[in-house]
Amino acid sequence: MMKGLKKPLVSYPVSEIGPPYNVKSSFQVDTESGVEINLPFHCWKVDDKKIASEAINGETMLMNESVITASVDPPFQPLTNIKLIFDFCVDAHCFDDIYAKVVSVKEHEGKTVNNLRITSINQKDRDLLNKWMEDAV
């Protein structure tokens, strides 16, 4: 909690700054560990706070608390901001929008996959995803 705020303030470390500065920090995002979970989603590119009108289909492959490794076609470029939403509801709970930044793009088992660093997620959604990851181990 911060003085003068009624809700907790969420902060995230900066790992890279794009053009024109092109600066990377030594901070590394763990994209190799996690739990294999396949969940379908739709996502949209976010550019200067404008959300693209056309949705792109994707599916999670690996998840940990801060990173989603996903197959997205066509893949996004690194440092792209995206909005994603899971395509289903569970026990009367429908997911809110999740925001993420593409931290890397790589080849995995013949597919191009995006590593998405979660930048904003509703706490109830995070709790449900964490429960699924615990159950999957």
trRosetta pair geometry for C-beta under 8 A, 3 or more apart (Angstrom, degrees):
i j d omega theta_ij theta_ji phi_ij phi_ji
1 5 6.7 -167 -167 78 69 97
1 8 5.6 -77 -80 -98 57 68
1 9 7.6 106 -142 4 25 82
2 5 4.5 43 68 22 93 124
2 8 7.7 107 -3 -149 80 42
2 9 4.7 20 -10 -7 127 130
5 8 7.6 104 116 -112 125 10
5 9 5.8 69 83 -52 171 100
10 120 7.7 125 96 -110 151 73
12 119 6.2 -62 -33 -135 168 75
13 25 7.8 -112 157 74 106 154
13 27 5.5 -160 134 -148 136 165
14 17 6.8 19 173 -57 121 90
14 25 6.6 107 105 -12 74 139
14 27 7.8 126 89 35 41 148
15 24 7.1 -1 154 -155 68 70
15 25 5.3 -116 -146 46 43 105
15 27 4.5 -114 -110 84 88 113
15 28 7.7 117 -141 -88 128 17
15 29 6.3 -35 -88 -37 171 102
15 103 7.1 15 82 -132 145 115
15 117 7.8 170 22 -70 139 173
16 23 6.9 173 -153 91 51 55
16 24 4.8 -9 -108 -109 90 70
16 25 6.9 -129 -65 12 49 76
16 79 6.6 -107 105 -90 124 107
16 103 7.7 140 16 -138 131 78
17 21 4.7 -9 114 80 118 128
17 22 7.2 -96 93 -47 73 7
17 23 4.5 16 47 50 104 96
18 21 7.2 85 90 51 27 82
18 22 6.7 8 -165 -84 32 55
18 79 4.7 112 -72 -179 125 160
19 22 6.0 19 -86 -52 53 89
29 66 7.1 -128 -153 112 98 120
29 67 5.9 123 163 -74 111 131
29 103 5.1 -21 45 166 154 168
29 104 7.9 -172 66 -6 120 109
29 115 7.1 146 107 143 127 129
29 117 5.5 -81 -135 -90 154 120
30 33 5.4 -21 162 33 118 101
30 34 8.0 151 126 -44 99 91
30 64 6.4 -35 100 61 109 161
30 66 7.5 87 51 60 91 112
30 67 6.6 -157 83 8 63 139
31 67 5.4 -125 -104 164 65 160
31 69 6.3 109 -171 -77 88 110
31 103 6.9 -157 -69 85 129 124
31 104 6.3 -75 -49 44 171 126
31 115 4.2 -21 -131 -133 132 148
33 64 5.7 58 101 -73 80 142
34 62 4.3 109 83 166 127 92
34 63 5.1 177 -177 82 127 24
34 64 3.7 -110 -97 -47 94 85
34 67 6.8 -110 -67 79 139 96
34 69 6.8 167 51 7 154 111
34 133 7.5 -77 -168 -137 74 123
35 62 7.0 155 72 -154 29 63
35 63 5.8 -30 58 62 81 79
35 64 7.2 127 6 -83 74 58
35 132 7.9 175 100 120 144 77
35 133 4.4 160 25 -145 147 82
35 136 4.7 109 177 89 132 129
35 137 6.1 -85 -106 -66 123 79
36 61 6.8 -39 -138 165 76 57
36 62 5.7 -36 -95 -96 55 70
36 136 7.1 -153 65 164 59 136
37 60 5.6 -2 94 109 83 126
37 62 7.5 108 28 -121 67 22
37 63 5.2 -31 39 15 116 119
37 132 6.2 76 -121 136 149 119
37 133 6.8 -85 -33 -89 139 69
37 136 5.9 -105 -75 -70 99 167
38 59 5.7 7 -162 171 83 111
38 60 6.1 -178 -129 76 29 74
38 61 6.7 20 -94 -105 75 42
39 59 6.8 168 76 -156 35 65
39 60 4.6 19 42 25 85 117
39 86 5.7 -34 158 -128 121 115
39 88 8.0 -120 -161 30 93 115
40 57 7.2 -29 -162 -164 97 93
40 58 7.5 145 -158 87 52 47
40 59 5.3 -30 -99 -100 56 86
40 86 7.2 105 85 -155 54 69
40 87 4.8 -34 105 28 102 128
40 88 7.4 84 62 -17 96 106
41 57 7.8 144 84 -159 45 50
41 58 5.1 -24 69 71 89 94
41 59 7.0 158 20 -93 75 34
41 60 7.0 62 -4 -32 118 88
41 70 7.5 -46 43 -142 121 146
41 84 4.9 37 154 179 137 110
41 85 6.2 165 -158 82 95 33
41 86 5.0 -59 -97 -99 93 47
41 87 6.0 -166 -108 -21 33 87
42 55 4.2 -6 -175 -175 116 130
42 56 7.0 138 -162 66 63 38
42 57 6.3 -39 -104 -99 65 50
42 58 7.3 142 -111 23 18 84
42 84 6.9 169 87 -149 41 67
42 85 5.9 -11 59 59 86 84
42 87 6.2 95 -15 -75 90 99
43 55 6.8 125 58 -159 27 76
43 56 5.4 -36 68 64 81 91
43 58 5.4 12 3 5 118 131
43 72 6.6 -41 45 -125 136 128
43 82 4.9 17 178 173 119 124
43 83 6.4 165 -154 84 68 46
43 84 3.9 -27 -96 -95 97 87
43 85 7.7 162 -85 16 53 58
44 51 4.9 50 122 -175 138 95
44 52 4.7 -166 -171 55 92 87
44 53 7.8 99 -139 -15 126 5
44 54 7.4 147 -122 80 90 41
44 55 5.7 -60 -70 -105 88 61
44 56 7.1 150 -87 13 39 85
44 82 6.5 154 76 -158 40 76
44 83 4.9 -9 56 56 94 97
44 84 7.7 177 18 -79 61 47
45 51 7.7 150 83 -154 44 51
45 52 4.4 50 53 -14 85 131
45 56 7.8 55 -30 -2 84 127
45 76 6.8 159 -97 -117 100 117
45 80 6.0 -58 -134 -178 96 118
45 81 7.4 94 -169 78 58 60
45 82 5.9 -48 -105 -103 40 78
46 49 6.9 5 180 -113 101 20
46 50 7.1 155 -158 72 58 38
46 51 5.5 -25 -102 -97 77 66
46 52 7.5 -114 -71 -7 33 80
46 81 4.1 -64 70 109 106 104
46 82 6.0 173 4 -106 92 19
46 83 5.5 94 -52 -24 116 92
46 99 7.2 -5 -6 -138 157 103
47 50 5.5 -30 71 61 74 91
47 52 7.1 64 5 -54 103 88
47 81 7.4 162 -74 54 39 101
51 83 5.7 -20 -123 15 120 140
56 72 6.0 55 131 -171 124 99
56 73 7.2 -170 -176 75 104 43
56 74 7.3 -85 -140 40 135 57
57 72 7.7 173 96 -140 45 61
57 73 6.8 -11 72 51 87 88
58 70 4.9 38 171 160 120 127
58 71 6.3 168 -156 86 71 52
58 72 4.1 -18 -103 -97 112 80
58 73 7.6 162 -93 12 64 62
58 84 6.9 -56 52 -129 135 128
58 114 7.9 -52 -135 40 135 120
59 70 6.3 167 82 -157 34 87
59 71 5.2 -4 56 54 87 99
60 63 5.7 5 -178 -53 134 109
60 68 5.4 -76 -120 -166 105 106
60 69 7.2 89 -162 72 68 52
60 70 5.0 -53 -103 -97 46 93
61 69 5.0 -65 64 106 99 93
61 70 6.0 167 3 -106 85 32
61 71 6.0 86 -44 -22 117 89
61 108 7.3 135 125 103 165 147
61 113 6.3 -56 20 -130 146 139
62 68 7.7 154 84 -163 54 42
62 69 3.9 12 55 46 96 122
63 67 7.3 -177 -147 94 47 56
63 68 5.3 -6 -109 -112 86 69
63 69 7.2 -142 -68 25 44 73
63 129 6.7 -105 156 -180 149 113
63 133 6.1 -117 95 -88 108 116
64 67 5.4 23 48 48 95 85
64 133 7.4 104 -124 -140 38 152
65 126 7.9 48 -155 -163 78 103
65 130 6.7 30 -107 -98 87 99
65 133 7.8 -125 -67 46 64 169
66 117 6.2 -2 153 -150 91 74
66 118 5.6 -136 -160 38 48 98
67 103 7.3 -64 -121 28 113 136
67 115 5.7 -10 -169 -174 119 93
67 116 6.6 143 -159 74 62 49
67 117 5.7 -30 -99 -98 79 56
67 118 7.0 -139 -79 -5 26 84
68 84 8.0 -107 72 58 159 158
68 100 6.7 -67 34 -110 113 162
68 115 7.7 158 80 -158 43 46
68 116 4.5 -18 62 62 92 108
68 118 6.7 83 -11 -54 98 95
69 108 7.6 47 170 -6 127 167
69 113 5.6 31 178 158 89 131
69 114 7.5 173 -151 87 49 43
69 115 5.3 -20 -101 -103 76 71
69 116 7.5 180 -83 18 25 76
70 113 6.4 160 80 -160 29 88
70 114 5.6 -22 65 62 84 88
70 116 6.0 2 15 -1 116 121
71 111 5.3 -32 -117 162 115 142
71 112 7.7 108 -138 79 72 52
71 113 5.5 -56 -84 -105 58 83
71 114 8.0 140 -109 18 15 78
72 75 5.4 108 79 -109 91 54
72 76 6.3 -2 97 -10 145 88
72 113 7.7 99 14 -144 75 45
72 114 5.1 -11 21 9 122 126
73 112 8.0 114 -93 63 73 101
75 105 5.4 106 157 -139 137 125
75 112 4.6 -92 -35 125 144 121
75 113 7.4 -170 -109 -135 126 4
75 114 5.4 165 -151 -54 94 102
76 80 4.1 -120 171 57 122 150
76 82 6.4 -109 -67 -56 165 129
76 102 4.6 -156 97 -56 121 155
76 105 7.2 -159 77 -79 58 121
76 114 5.5 47 40 -107 94 147
77 80 5.2 109 63 -38 70 115
77 102 6.8 134 93 84 34 148
77 105 7.2 -68 -136 -24 29 142
78 102 5.4 -138 -124 115 36 101
78 103 6.7 7 -144 169 92 17
78 104 5.9 9 -104 -104 113 33
78 105 5.9 -120 -54 -6 83 95
79 101 6.6 -14 -145 -177 36 106
79 102 6.4 -46 15 70 18 86
79 103 8.0 66 -68 -106 48 35
80 101 7.1 161 80 -155 39 60
80 102 4.5 25 48 17 86 123
81 99 7.0 -4 -174 -172 95 99
81 100 7.6 164 -154 89 54 39
81 101 5.5 -31 -99 -100 63 76
81 102 8.0 -124 -65 4 21 79
81 119 7.7 -39 -135 22 95 152
82 99 7.2 167 88 -152 47 55
82 100 5.5 -17 63 65 92 84
82 101 7.5 156 17 -98 75 27
82 102 6.8 68 -9 -39 115 92
82 116 6.8 -64 51 -131 125 123
83 97 5.3 -23 -166 -166 107 115
83 98 7.3 139 -163 73 54 45
83 99 5.6 -29 -103 -99 66 72
84 97 7.5 132 67 -161 33 64
84 98 5.1 -31 68 68 83 98
84 99 7.9 156 20 -94 70 24
84 100 6.5 -5 8 14 114 116
84 116 7.5 24 -7 177 143 165
85 95 5.8 163 -160 98 75 110
85 96 7.6 -100 -118 137 99 22
85 97 5.6 -54 -74 -106 102 55
85 98 6.7 155 -85 16 47 82
86 95 4.4 76 39 20 103 154
86 98 7.9 49 -21 1 83 125
89 92 6.8 3 157 -137 121 12
89 93 6.1 169 -167 81 82 39
89 94 4.0 -42 -102 -84 106 77
89 95 7.6 -153 -101 -4 59 68
90 93 5.3 -23 69 60 73 96
90 128 7.0 146 64 -165 137 140
93 124 6.9 -140 -152 149 127 122
93 128 6.6 179 119 -78 151 153
95 98 7.1 -32 167 -29 119 105
95 122 7.7 173 -162 39 62 124
95 125 5.2 80 -137 -116 85 120
96 121 7.8 139 75 -161 102 52
96 122 4.2 84 39 -22 134 138
96 124 8.0 91 0 61 113 102
96 125 5.9 -116 35 -38 87 136
97 120 7.9 15 110 103 88 109
98 118 6.4 -52 -179 -134 108 100
98 120 7.0 175 -158 90 46 65
98 121 4.9 13 -126 -103 93 88
98 122 7.8 -94 -83 8 74 78
98 125 6.7 -145 -75 133 107 154
99 118 7.5 101 82 -162 51 59
99 119 4.9 -59 109 68 96 98
99 120 4.0 27 42 44 111 102
99 121 7.6 -145 35 -58 63 60
100 116 3.9 39 148 173 146 105
100 117 5.9 155 -163 73 86 40
100 118 5.1 -47 -98 -100 95 41
100 119 5.8 159 -111 6 31 86
101 116 7.1 149 69 -157 29 63
101 117 5.1 -20 60 58 85 99
101 119 5.6 68 -14 -40 94 126
102 105 6.7 14 174 -55 121 90
102 114 5.1 -61 -129 -165 106 115
102 115 7.1 104 -160 70 60 54
102 116 6.0 -37 -95 -99 54 67
102 117 7.9 160 -109 14 5 80
103 115 5.0 -59 61 100 94 103
103 116 7.2 153 7 -117 85 15
103 117 4.7 72 -37 -24 123 112
104 114 7.6 161 87 -156 45 50
104 115 4.6 17 53 36 85 120
105 112 6.3 9 179 -178 101 99
105 113 7.3 172 -153 86 57 40
105 114 5.6 -23 -102 -102 78 66
105 115 7.5 -145 -72 14 32 77
106 112 7.5 172 91 -150 24 59
106 113 6.1 -22 66 60 72 86
106 115 7.3 30 10 -21 105 107
107 110 7.3 12 -174 -99 98 10
107 111 7.2 150 -155 77 59 34
107 112 6.1 -40 -96 -95 61 58
107 113 7.6 116 -133 15 14 82
108 111 5.7 -31 70 65 74 85
108 112 8.0 109 23 -127 74 14
108 113 4.7 -11 23 5 122 131
118 121 5.3 -13 -178 -28 127 122
121 125 5.3 -120 176 85 96 119
121 126 5.0 112 114 -61 123 97
121 129 8.0 -45 175 16 149 142
122 125 4.3 85 66 6 92 108
122 126 7.0 -163 90 -9 46 84
123 126 5.5 -52 -145 37 35 113
123 127 6.2 39 155 -22 67 104
124 127 5.7 -50 -147 34 31 114
124 128 6.5 31 154 -18 63 105
125 128 5.8 -56 -150 37 31 110
125 129 6.4 28 154 -15 66 107
126 129 5.9 -58 -146 41 30 108
126 130 6.1 32 155 -20 66 108
127 130 5.7 -55 -145 37 28 112
127 131 6.4 32 154 -22 63 104
128 131 5.7 -52 -150 33 31 113
128 132 6.6 31 152 -17 64 103
129 132 5.7 -53 -150 36 34 112
129 133 6.4 35 152 -20 66 104
130 133 5.6 -53 -148 36 33 112
130 134 6.4 34 153 -19 65 104
131 134 5.7 -53 -149 36 32 111
131 135 6.3 29 154 -17 65 109
132 135 5.7 -56 -144 40 31 111
132 136 6.2 31 156 -24 65 110
133 136 5.7 -57 -145 34 29 112
133 137 7.0 38 155 -32 61 99
134 137 6.1 -51 -159 16 33 112
